[in-house]
């Protein structure tokens, strides 16, 4: 009987250690009441004008709306090189 009590005590202590280790002190400051449509987290750090400009340029480039001065073409231009994905020799009207 003494051995089973020792094993039970060790198991209880190990379980308590696991439960207490799972409690993270940083999680204690999480808001418990939420407001619909309201972000309650930390505010974002402001971006510099240089970073914003670089992000705008990248978004414009990835969106396909690059002006001619940067060497690209407008996405709506059907005559631009690379816009025709048909194999050579296939007419544009599909016949």
C-alpha positions, 0 to 999 in steps of 0.5 A: 500500500505504501508504494501505491500512495507514493506513486499517487503522490508523485503523479499528483505533484507532476500533474500540478507542476504541468498545470502551473507551468502552463500558466503564462504570466503574459496571458494574464493581461488578455481582455476578457470582454470584447467589443464588436468591431473594436480592436483592443490590442496594442496600437501599430507602430507608425511607419516612416514616409520612406517605408510607406512609399516603398510599400506603395511602389511594391503594391503597384508593381505586384498589381500590374499597374506600373507606369511607363517611366519604370519600364513596365506596362499597363495591365489593361494594355492588350498589345503589350508584350507578354499579354498574349498567352496563346502559342505562336501561330494561333490567331487572336480571334480564336479561328 
